């Protein structure tokens, strides 16, 4: 994935973008290490293949660490690194915004800055 962009918002969106990365980071925000299966339960209906891919990318970028224990059955735990912990205020702000505005948006009564309704029923008719 190409990560370079001059826009800091676009860069952050690339890191946390997609369907799963922000949810994975959010599940790890509690500070306690989580096993693969615990993260999977926090992100239904993610597949094992996609979760593995997303965890590897987050680890590659230095946002989380993976600790594999030499036991049978295999035990692997994931936790946020110091760099990953810097996402805590970002994730908390996203959560607060979501809680504050979810009902308004899901009811379809959210107005954009021009006073135009932002929902599917207010789209112009096709010509």
N, C-alpha and C positions, 0 to 999 in steps of 0.2 A: 504494500500500500504506500503510495506517495504521500508523505506527511508534510512536505515543505509547502508553505503558503505564507504570504506576507500578512494575512489577516489572522489575528490571534483568536478570534471567535471561530473562524473556519478551522483553524488548527485544533482547538478544543473539541469542536464538533466531530472532527475526524477521529480523535482519540476515543470519545465517548459515544460516537454515533452508532447507528445501526440499532437493531432490535435488542441486543443482549448486553453490551459492554457496560452501560450505565447500571443496568439491573444487577450485574455481577458485582460491580464496585459497591453498589448500595448494600448488597447482602454482606459484604465484608467490612462495612463501615463500623459495625458493632465493636470491632477491635479484636474479637476472638478468632483464632484460626478456624476455618471450615474445611470439611472434607468435600471431595468432589460431589458426592451424593447430596450433601446438604446444600451446596450451591445449586445443583440441578433442581432440587425441590423448591428453592427460592425463585427459580426462573422457569416455571412451566410454560409452555410445553417444549423446552429446548431439548434437542437431541444430544446424545453423548458426543457425537462427532463434532457438532458445532460448538458445544461447550468446551471441548478440548482445544479446538482452534482458537476460540476467543481467549481462553485462559493463557494459551501460549503467546498470543500477541500481547496481552497485558503484561505478561512476564518479560517478554522481549523488550518492551518499552520501559521496564523497570518500575512498573506500578504495583505489581504484586510479586510475592515470593512463593515458591513451591518447595515444600519440605517432604521428601519421600523417606519413609521409615523402612528399614530392612526387616520387615516382619511378614508373616503369612497369616491371614490374607494381607495383600498389600495395603498400606495405609499412606495416603498422601494428604497433606493439609496445605491450604492456601491462606495467605494473609497479605494485607497491604504493606508495602514498603514505606519508608519515610516519604518518598516521592508520592506514592499512592495516597498517603494520609493528607497530603496537601489538597486533595480533591474533596475532603470532608466538607468544607464550607460551600463548595460548588454544589455538591449533592444535597446538602441541607437546604440551600436556597431553592434548588429545583423541587425538592419535596414540599417546601412551604408554598411555593408558587402553585404547584399542582393541587395541593389541598385547598388553597384559597380560590382557585379558578375552575376546578374540575366541574362542579355543578353548573356553573354558568355556561361553560363551553359545551358540555354534553347535553344540556337542554337546548342548545342551539340559539341562545339569546345573547351571544357575544358580539359586540360591535367592534369593528376595526376603527382606526383613527379618523376615518372619513364619515363615520356614522352609517356605513353600509353594513347590513346584516351579513354575518359570515357563517352561512350554513347552506347545505345543498338546495334547499327549497327556494333560496333567494338568487340562484344563478340565473343569468339571462337565458331566455329560450333560444334554442338552436334555430338558425334561419334556413 
